C-alpha cells in the first residue's frame, strides 16, 4: 500500500472523476484538477469566491463549482480550459446545485426552496420546477439517467413529480400519504421509488414509475421513526435504519419485512467475530537513536501504533446514552451501506459510535463487528469487491474484507485526521480527506 504526499484542501472537496482519470480538489477559491494516477497538475481554475460544492458531469468533461454565498455556479471545461460558464441566480439566491444525468443541464435550487431552475449548457434555455420541498433528499435520478423524481410541497400537502430527463416533460404527479415527507430514493433498477415520512411518523411508501402505491410499511407508531435508508445494488432489498436501534429489511416481491437486525450493546453470539482496535506503545530501539533524531526516525519510533485483536465473546461495546432534552439525539442507525456484490451490509448505530456492524445478507446474520478506539466518521465499500474502508478522525485507515482486517497508518508529519474517504471507480485507490489536507492511498490487488 502506497500513499501520496499531503495536498492542501478546503471544505472536504476532493472528488475522483466518473471515468477515474482525474481528481478534483478545492483550496479556497481555486479548483485544482490532477491526474488520478500520477497526481500531476492538469488544470488550475480560479473562481470568484470560496467554493462550497463541486460535482463532475457524468462524462467527466465538465466540473461544476457552487458558490452558495454569492448565488453563483461556475462551470469549467477540461477539454477547452479557456471556455467557462457562469450562472447567477441573483436575488433568488442558491442553496443547492447538481448536474442532470446527461451532463449538459444544471439544476439550481433557490433560497427558501421557491423553485428549481434547469439551465441548459447547449441551448442556453431555462426551465422552472415550482414548489420543491426542503428535505434531506428531494431530487433524485434513476441510475440509467432517464427519469427524475422531485419532492414537492404545495397547499400544506406533499407531492412527488416524475420528469423525463431528455425533455424535462412531466410524466407523473401524485400526492403522497405523508405528514412531512423527509426524502425519496430510487431503486437501482429505476422501477420503484421509496419515500419516507418525518422521523415523528414511522412510514415508508413504495411507488411504481407510474405513481401507483405498491406498498406501505410501518414498523411501530409512537416513537421516533426512520433515520436512514439504503437499497441493495440488485434492488432486491430495502434496508431501513430506525431510531429504535434496529435495521429492517424488506424484500422486493411482497415488500414485507424479512428480518430485523438488532444492535445490542453486548455481542453474545459465538458465530460473530469481534475485531477490537488496541493501541500498542512503541518499543524504542536505542541503537538506532541519533541525537537529536531525524524527523522520520522520531515519527517511526515514538508514534503510537494500533492493531486489531479478536475479542472473546460475549463482548460489551461502549454504549452512549443519548441526552433526552437536546435536538437531534445521537440515537438509532444513522449509516447504512450494501457491498457492491450484494452480500454484505455495513451499519452504524449512533448509540454505539465506535463500532461498525457487518451483516452477511445471504444468511441474514451478524458476521463481524469492528470496535474502534474513536468514533466512526465514515465508511465506504470498494465498488468492485467486498472490501470496506473505515475512518475515525485519526491518521489511520481501516480495511475489512472476508479475508480479515488491517489497520494502516498514513505516513507523514503533522496531524492528518481522516474524516472522510472515497474509493476510485477501479477499487485500486482511495482519496483520504481531512479538514485541511488530502492524500491518495494506492492499494495492490492482492491486499486485504
Phi and psi in degrees as a GROMACS rama.xvg file:
@    title "Ramachandran Plot"
@    xaxis  label "Phi"
@    yaxis  label "Psi"
@TYPE xy
-118.984  150.379  UNK-2
-123.824  143.673  UNK-3
-79.4652  174.66  UNK-4
-71.2684  168.852  UNK-5
-82.788  138.76  UNK-6
-119.11  151.111  UNK-7
-69.049  151.31  UNK-8
-155.094  150.28  UNK-9
-135.932  145.336  UNK-10
68.7142  18.999  UNK-11
54.8707  32.0761  UNK-12
-98.4976  86.3918  UNK-13
-137.357  121.203  UNK-14
-139.944  131.279  UNK-15
-73.4934  147.257  UNK-16
-74.5862  153.887  UNK-17
-56.3627  -32.9983  UNK-18
-82.5969  -3.24541  UNK-19
79.0072  4.45175  UNK-20
-87.2625  -26.9953  UNK-21
-126.161  160.549  UNK-22
-131.577  120.587  UNK-23
-102.698  140.477  UNK-24
-143.896  160.427  UNK-25
-121.1  139.58  UNK-26
-127.893  100.8  UNK-27
56.6284  -109.412  UNK-28
-100.145  8.10621  UNK-29
-106.298  138.527  UNK-30
-106.804  121.699  UNK-31
-111.615  125.728  UNK-32
-114.57  124.205  UNK-33
-119.326  160.604  UNK-34
-70.3019  130.553  UNK-35
-67.124  -27.8527  UNK-36
-91.8792  -42.7599  UNK-37
-96.166  -17.9058  UNK-38
63.195  21.0322  UNK-39
-72.2231  144.836  UNK-40
-69.3472  124.963  UNK-41
-101.696  -46.932  UNK-42
-145.706  150.8  UNK-43
-132.641  119.692  UNK-44
-116.336  144.74  UNK-45
-114.003  122.637  UNK-46
-94.9324  171.877  UNK-47
-75.3713  -21.9872  UNK-48
-155.945  -177.229  UNK-49
-62.739  133.006  UNK-50
-80.9928  132.311  UNK-51
-112.712  -11.0765  UNK-52
-159.981  141.481  UNK-53
-132.056  151.907  UNK-54
-154.594  132.889  UNK-55
-78.1279  148.245  UNK-56
-73.3364  159.573  UNK-57
-61.0718  -28.7845  UNK-58
-94.465  5.76083  UNK-59
64.7625  17.6032  UNK-60
-93.044  -23.3096  UNK-61
-128.415  156.939  UNK-62
-137.251  133.96  UNK-63
-100.447  134.591  UNK-64
-122.166  121.285  UNK-65
-100.376  127.852  UNK-66
-111.842  83.3898  UNK-67
-60.2776  -35.8981  UNK-68
-62.0088  -33.7452  UNK-69
-95.3966  -8.87267  UNK-70
70.4465  32.1164  UNK-71
-125.206  143.349  UNK-72
-118.514  130.193  UNK-73
-113.959  135.579  UNK-74
-118.426  134.897  UNK-75
-121.525  147.426  UNK-76
-105.904  134.698  UNK-77
-79.9663  -32.0334  UNK-78
-74.5192  -36.7932  UNK-79
-125.171  85.4524  UNK-80
-58.0433  -25.2331  UNK-81
-75.6849  -23.7566  UNK-82
-76.4345  140.462  UNK-83
-153.549  161.736  UNK-84
-134.441  140.598  UNK-85
-129.911  127.305  UNK-86
-114.617  120.924  UNK-87
-113.516  116.629  UNK-88
-82.0805  -5.44016  UNK-89
62.5263  -139.453  UNK-90
-68.6155  -17.1506  UNK-91
-67.9475  -23.3002  UNK-92
74.2492  -179.736  UNK-93
-148.707  129.52  UNK-94
-122.342  -16.7553  UNK-95
-157.172  150.295  UNK-96
-149.635  141.397  UNK-97
-156.205  162.402  UNK-98
-83.3491  151.756  UNK-99
-81.3102  163.23  UNK-100
-60.5838  -24.9284  UNK-101
-78.9293  -8.72905  UNK-102
71.5935  16.2363  UNK-103
-127.327  0.783238  UNK-104
-128.096  145.113  UNK-105
-120.054  132.785  UNK-106
-107.669  116.004  UNK-107
-109.53  130.849  UNK-108
-100.875  125.931  UNK-109
-82.259  168.611  UNK-110
-59.3423  150.465  UNK-111
61.031  13.6106  UNK-112
51.2025  44.9937  UNK-113
-71.4932  -35.4685  UNK-114
-166.145  164.927  UNK-115
-111.324  127.741  UNK-116
-102.631  126.949  UNK-117
-103.986  113.002  UNK-118
-103.421  131.696  UNK-119
-97.7898  127.798  UNK-120
-78.2911  -21.8121  UNK-121
-84.3879  -51.1  UNK-122
-101.417  -8.2486  UNK-123
63.5124  18.5589  UNK-124
-81.1742  161.032  UNK-125
-130.256  133.882  UNK-126
-123.991  158.34  UNK-127
-127.186  140.467  UNK-128
-119.526  119.959  UNK-129
-87.8828  159.844  UNK-130
57.4028  39.2258  UNK-131
-64.9862  145.529  UNK-132
-90.3378  138.341  UNK-133
-80.8913  101.113  UNK-134
-147.936  176.609  UNK-135
-53.8405  -46.6299  UNK-136
-142.851  93.7211  UNK-137
-107.741  -13.5963  UNK-138
-129.868  116.692  UNK-139
-135.581  145.238  UNK-140
-111.987  148.95  UNK-141
-69.0986  156.513  UNK-142
-61.6918  -33.5695  UNK-143
-80.7397  -3.20191  UNK-144
77.7261  11.2861  UNK-145
-84.9554  -32.1397  UNK-146
-130.11  152.332  UNK-147
-127.828  134.646  UNK-148
-110.502  136.56  UNK-149
-126.216  126.955  UNK-150
-79.701  133.797  UNK-151
-130.55  157.957  UNK-152
-134.763  114.299  UNK-153
-139.019  140.629  UNK-154
51.2921  43.2994  UNK-155
61.2081  25.1949  UNK-156
-130.297  151.307  UNK-157
-91.433  140.846  UNK-158
-136.663  162.044  UNK-159
-128.018  132.833  UNK-160
-114.384  135.947  UNK-161
-113.056  125.775  UNK-162
-114.472  150.905  UNK-163
-87.4239  122.13  UNK-164
-71.3983  -20.8184  UNK-165
-69.6711  -32.3785  UNK-166
-134.498  3.8907  UNK-167
61.2085  29.0847  UNK-168
-83.2093  144.441  UNK-169
-74.0069  124.086  UNK-170
-94.6241  -46.8736  UNK-171
-144.934  146.754  UNK-172
-140.313  121.165  UNK-173
-146.685  153.4  UNK-174
-87.9242  156.131  UNK-175
-112.541  151.847  UNK-176
-85.5522  57.2717  UNK-177
-124.007  151.744  UNK-178
-79.8346  -43.335  UNK-179
-152.944  87.5111  UNK-180
-53.5379  128.908  UNK-181
-101.372  -28.1273  UNK-182
-177.966  163.075  UNK-183
-134.846  152.892  UNK-184
-154.947  125.53  UNK-185
-76.2268  145.337  UNK-186
-68.0525  149.945  UNK-187
-55.8776  -29.0412  UNK-188
-81.4552  -4.13446  UNK-189
75.0993  11.94  UNK-190
-95.6066  -24.241  UNK-191
-131.263  138.831  UNK-192
-113.704  123.567  UNK-193
-94.6686  136.042  UNK-194
-130.628  138.287  UNK-195
-129.989  151.101  UNK-196
-85.4418  175.79  UNK-197
-54.8787  157.2  UNK-198
-63.5195  -15.6893  UNK-199
-79.4395  -10.6845  UNK-200
-136.902  110.581  UNK-201
-74.9165  105.164  UNK-202
-156.867  126.38  UNK-203
-121.294  125.414  UNK-204
-114.21  139.676  UNK-205
-119.995  121.101  UNK-206
-115.926  146.629  UNK-207
-82.1791  173.924  UNK-208
-62.5813  -28.0919  UNK-209
-92.5605  12.6643  UNK-210
88.4581  4.41702  UNK-211
-75.9619  139.263  UNK-212
-78.7202  112.21  UNK-213
-81.588  -40.2451  UNK-214
-164.407  157.669  UNK-215
-130.251  129.988  UNK-216
-118.972  134.141  UNK-217
-141.62  118.745  UNK-218
-85.6369  -36.2562  UNK-219
-160.04  176.589  UNK-220
-104.679  -59.9407  UNK-221
-89.2638  -39.6071  UNK-222
-67.8912  174.969  UNK-223
-57.343  145.313  UNK-224
-102.409  -116.482  UNK-225
-80.041  133.941  UNK-226
-112.653  -33.6908  UNK-227
-152.923  158.796  UNK-228
-143.445  143.12  UNK-229
-147.821  132.882  UNK-230
-88.0046  145.464  UNK-231
-75.1658  152.153  UNK-232
-57.4713  -27.6324  UNK-233
-84.5632  -5.72984  UNK-234
68.7963  10.3178  UNK-235
-80.4266  -26.5467  UNK-236
-128.701  144.464  UNK-237
-120.24  117.263  UNK-238
-97.3662  130.204  UNK-239
-119.383  113.882  UNK-240
-88.9824  131.873  UNK-241
-120.742  165.163  UNK-242
-71.7278  -11.5832  UNK-243
-88.2698  17.2124  UNK-244
69.9391  25.928  UNK-245
-126.672  154.387  UNK-246
-113.521  129.552  UNK-247
-111.334  133.703  UNK-248
-111.882  124.876  UNK-249
-100.8  146.917  UNK-250
-96.7002  159.743  UNK-251
-86.2564  -2.7344  UNK-252
-90.2294  -53.8497  UNK-253
-106.844  -10.6702  UNK-254
58.9393  29.9615  UNK-255
-101.327  160.034  UNK-256
-70.2256  130.207  UNK-257
-102.602  -22.235  UNK-258
-163.422  162.62  UNK-259
-121.487  129.343  UNK-260
-106.902  114.169  UNK-261
-85.4416  155.804  UNK-262
-127.286  69.033  UNK-263
-73.534  159.59  UNK-264
-72.8429  -17.2075  UNK-265
-119.852  123.84  UNK-266
-93.4746  115.274  UNK-267
-109.575  -22.0781  UNK-268
-70.015  132.52  UNK-269
-74.7032  -11.2664  UNK-270
-86.6156  -3.77368  UNK-271
-100.142  130.406  UNK-272
-92.5213  126.748  UNK-273
-110.067  111.74  UNK-274
-92.1811  121.632  UNK-275
-110.979  126.315  UNK-276
-76.7263  127.616  UNK-277
-126.817  143.254  UNK-278
-90.4791  140.71  UNK-279
-121.145  132.34  UNK-280
-72.3778  143.094  UNK-281
-70.4638  144.574  UNK-282
-96.1307  123.088  UNK-283
-85.377  121.606  UNK-284
-88.2294  101.158  UNK-285
-66.1391  -26.3046  UNK-286
-68.2004  -26.7805  UNK-287
-83.8222  -10.1299  UNK-288
-72.6267  131.768  UNK-289
-118.13  147.361  UNK-290
-113.264  125.28  UNK-291
-71.9741  147.889  UNK-292
-67.2681  151.776  UNK-293
-65.0561  160.344  UNK-294
-59.6216  -44.2047  UNK-295
-63.6678  -42.3126  UNK-296
-66.908  -42.0185  UNK-297
-63.1861  -41.0137  UNK-298
-67.9764  -36.9645  UNK-299
-76.2635  -29.5488  UNK-300
-82.2873  -38.0106  UNK-301
-107.931  -8.07801  UNK-302
-76.1061  143.928  UNK-303
-77.2546  130.053  UNK-304
-98.3144  164.779  UNK-305
-140.735  157.811  UNK-306
-149.746  171.933  UNK-307
-99.5018  134.713  UNK-308
-112.3  148.996  UNK-309
-89.5029  119.391  UNK-310
-83.7984  148.903  UNK-311
-81.4105  130.121  UNK-312
-80.1979  152.786  UNK-313
-72.1799  147.116  UNK-314
-120.424  129.894  UNK-315
-94.5675  120.674  UNK-316
-90.8825  157.304  UNK-317
-71.075  115.014  UNK-318
-107.833  130.18  UNK-319
-108.524  121.325  UNK-320
-78.0942  126.831  UNK-321
-68.5163  148.679  UNK-322
-80.9225  117.041  UNK-323
-70.762  -29.2707  UNK-324
-96.1107  17.8545  UNK-325
-117.222  151.737  UNK-326
-70.7652  156.834  UNK-327
48.8629  61.5379  UNK-328
-64.026  145.675  UNK-329
-77.5329  83.3214  UNK-330
-149.992  142.88  UNK-331
93.6044  173.508  UNK-332
-86.7949  105.554  UNK-333
-100.98  -12.4289  UNK-334
-132.735  131.17  UNK-335
-140.118  139.349  UNK-336
-158.363  130.092  UNK-337
-88.6105  147.437  UNK-338
-73.0446  159.089  UNK-339
-63.3378  -27.8421  UNK-340
-89.9489  4.8851  UNK-341
75.212  4.59477  UNK-342
-91.0249  -24.0033  UNK-343
-131.126  152.569  UNK-344
-128.095  125.451  UNK-345
-102.519  135.927  UNK-346
-135.91  158.691  UNK-347
-134.403  125.76  UNK-348
-94.8112  119.32  UNK-349
-63.9818  -18.3284  UNK-350
-71.9741  -25.0658  UNK-351
-119.05  76.5179  UNK-352
-69.6389  -15.1933  UNK-353
-98.1878  8.27952  UNK-354
-122.108  141.733  UNK-355
-112.494  131.183  UNK-356
-105.266  128.468  UNK-357
-117.834  118.262  UNK-358
-105.606  138.072  UNK-359
-84.5608  109.747  UNK-360
-72.235  -27.4829  UNK-361
-66.0104  -35.1617  UNK-362
-104.009  -8.66222  UNK-363
54.9143  43.5529  UNK-364
-129.613  154.917  UNK-365
-72.3021  123.931  UNK-366
-97.5075  -48.8777  UNK-367
-143.886  145.219  UNK-368
-123.17  128.695  UNK-369
-101.074  114.848  UNK-370
-102.307  112.772  UNK-371
-96.4274  164.96  UNK-372
-79.0775  -27.5374  UNK-373
-122.282  170.216  UNK-374
-66.8136  136.005  UNK-375
-66.1201  122.694  UNK-376
-93.4817  -39.4458  UNK-377
-162.787  149.591  UNK-378
-144.726  153.719  UNK-379
-154.443  139.943  UNK-380
-82.2737  143.747  UNK-381
-57.668  131.639  UNK-382
-70.8678  -8.60706  UNK-383
-115.435  -20.0062  UNK-384
-152.099  163.892  UNK-385
-75.0134  85.6302  UNK-386
-142.008  122.2  UNK-387
-105.985  130.798  UNK-388
-107.219  136.281  UNK-389
-130.148  142.075  UNK-390
-130.74  151.83  UNK-391
-132.355  22.5948  UNK-392
78.31  16.3534  UNK-393
-114.653  -175.903  UNK-394
-90.835  25.4497  UNK-395
-119.469  150.292  UNK-396
-122.162  141.661  UNK-397
-116.798  134.257  UNK-398
-123.9  131.799  UNK-399
-123.204  140.025  UNK-400
-143.473  169.736  UNK-401
-55.8433  -20.1184  UNK-402
-77.5435  -21.7046  UNK-403
152.187  -163.602  UNK-404
-133.162  140.522  UNK-405
-135.506  149.995  UNK-406
-110.408  127.35  UNK-407
-119.934  123.353  UNK-408
-86.0611  126.753  UNK-409
-77.3632  119.431  UNK-410
-70.7865  159.82  UNK-411
132.906  163.061  UNK-412
-87.651  161.308  UNK-413
80.6196  -178.265  UNK-414
-104.074  99.3566  UNK-415
-102.006  98.1178  UNK-416
-97.8697  108.092  UNK-417
-79.4442  117.957  UNK-418
-113.894  -8.33026  UNK-419
-156.394  152.673  UNK-420
-147.042  159.061  UNK-421
-149.458  132.044  UNK-422
-79.9612  148.354  UNK-423
-73.3191  150.871  UNK-424
-60.8947  -21.9595  UNK-425
-84.6493  -14.7189  UNK-426
77.1722  7.03202  UNK-427
-92.5855  -9.8977  UNK-428
-154.127  165.242  UNK-429
-137.505  148.105  UNK-430
-100.863  127.858  UNK-431
-107.066  124.116  UNK-432
-114.31  133.224  UNK-433
-116.529  -177.502  UNK-434
-62.5283  -36.6587  UNK-435
-119.236  -9.34902  UNK-436
-142.732  167.326  UNK-437
-146.091  157.315  UNK-438
-142.587  164.597  UNK-439
-110.617  132.802  UNK-440
-105.662  122.098  UNK-441
-102.301  125.076  UNK-442
-106.491  151.106  UNK-443
-94.692  155.265  UNK-444
-59.0665  -38.7941  UNK-445
-85.336  0.632893  UNK-446
-72.6952  159.123  UNK-447
